[in-house]
Amino acid sequence: MNTLATPPLAPLLVQLFADADVTKAELEQRFSPEDRDALIGQGDYRELYTRMKDVHLAVSKDTGKLLYLLARSTGARSIIEFGTSFGISTLHLAAALRDNGCGHLISTEFEPSKVARARENLMAANLSHLVEIREGDALETLAHDLPETIDLVLLDGAKPLYSRVLTLLETNLRAGALIIADNADWSPDYLAKVRSPTGGYFSVPFASDVELSMKLSISGQ
Ligand SMILES: C[S@@+](CC[C@H](N)C(=O)[O-])C[C@H]1O[C@@H](n2cnc3c(N)ncnc32)[C@H](O)[C@@H]1O
């Protein structure tokens, strides 16, 4: 048995994904072309996400399982997440840390009401001791006090910032570290960076709109 498949986390995730389906359906009805532009970088993403503070915008169920699987199979102990929202992806990653024996996850979110909800969910799942949520803009919260070594990164915040956030973390990524970027098709400069043959990553598009990348060693292996 694993933490993901047992109470209290299993029933909590069923409830959270059901809630996420409801808020997603509501969002689709009021999502304008301007909102899409903001998401891909031609508008005010901060204003957009503030307007969407009641929407989960969560990873899919399969992507959640993929996060757990990748963190388990690599024995990750040190994880960074950009974009906490209500904590659905955070719960999957924290479950993997727990099942790996221990570890630390730093997640960041600029919407205070979402930070509060994510903390409640982590408490309910008995996983809060593994997670530090830094409230504020990732460009500031992830610019200091990072773990010496990072094993795994989830990028799931504002798409135009993926490349800049990865740059903040870059020197602390161990060779072989995994970077999972959700909805990466909305971040062309990020894709150019991780797919460049000389960029220091090995990268592949994976599942539905996920880019899975691995940090190479200095020698390029
Ligand atoms: C797609 S949602 C994250 C969903 C979450 N990973 C999950 O699966 O439940 C993106 C979140 O990132 C937050 N966000 C966007 N840009 C941010 C930034 N620059 N700094 C901190 N949080 C940000 C938004 O408020 C939003 O809650």
The ligand as a MOL file (V3000), in Angstrom:
LIG
                    3D

  0  0  0     0  0            999 V3000
M  V30 BEGIN CTAB
M  V30 COUNTS 27 29 0 0 0
M  V30 BEGIN ATOM
M  V30 1 C -2.1430 25.7040 -12.6740 0
M  V30 2 S -2.2800 26.2980 -11.0530 0 CHG=1
M  V30 3 C -1.3800 25.1420 -10.0780 0
M  V30 4 C -2.1200 23.8610 -9.8470 0
M  V30 5 C -1.4410 22.9370 -8.8740 0
M  V30 6 N -0.0880 22.6220 -9.2820 0
M  V30 7 C -2.2520 21.6650 -8.7390 0
M  V30 8 O -2.0280 20.7260 -9.5050 0
M  V30 9 O -3.1390 21.6430 -7.8930 0 CHG=-1
M  V30 10 C -1.1740 27.6560 -11.0870 0
M  V30 11 C -1.0550 28.3620 -9.7790 0
M  V30 12 O 0.1440 29.1340 -9.7870 0
M  V30 13 C -0.0810 30.3600 -9.1620 0
M  V30 14 N 0.9180 31.2790 -9.7240 0
M  V30 15 C 0.9750 31.7200 -10.9950 0
M  V30 16 N 2.0520 32.4980 -11.1720 0
M  V30 17 C 2.6920 32.5530 -9.9730 0
M  V30 18 C 3.8750 33.2170 -9.5330 0
M  V30 19 N 4.5950 34.0020 -10.3510 0
M  V30 20 N 4.2730 33.0210 -8.2640 0
M  V30 21 C 3.5400 32.2470 -7.4180 0
M  V30 22 N 2.3960 31.6200 -7.7870 0
M  V30 23 C 1.9770 31.7600 -9.0490 0
M  V30 24 C -1.5200 30.7080 -9.4900 0
M  V30 25 O -2.0960 31.5800 -8.5370 0
M  V30 26 C -2.1840 29.3290 -9.5020 0
M  V30 27 O -2.7820 29.0150 -8.2680 0
M  V30 END ATOM
M  V30 BEGIN BOND
M  V30 1 1 1 2
M  V30 2 1 2 3
M  V30 3 1 2 10
M  V30 4 1 3 4
M  V30 5 1 4 5
M  V30 6 1 5 6
M  V30 7 1 5 7
M  V30 8 2 7 8
M  V30 9 1 7 9
M  V30 10 1 10 11
M  V30 11 1 11 12
M  V30 12 1 11 26
M  V30 13 1 12 13
M  V30 14 1 13 14
M  V30 15 1 13 24
M  V30 16 1 14 15
M  V30 17 1 14 23
M  V30 18 2 15 16
M  V30 19 1 16 17
M  V30 20 1 17 18
M  V30 21 2 17 23
M  V30 22 1 18 19
M  V30 23 2 18 20
M  V30 24 1 20 21
M  V30 25 2 21 22
M  V30 26 1 22 23
M  V30 27 1 24 25
M  V30 28 1 24 26
M  V30 29 1 26 27
M  V30 END BOND
M  V30 END CTAB
M  END
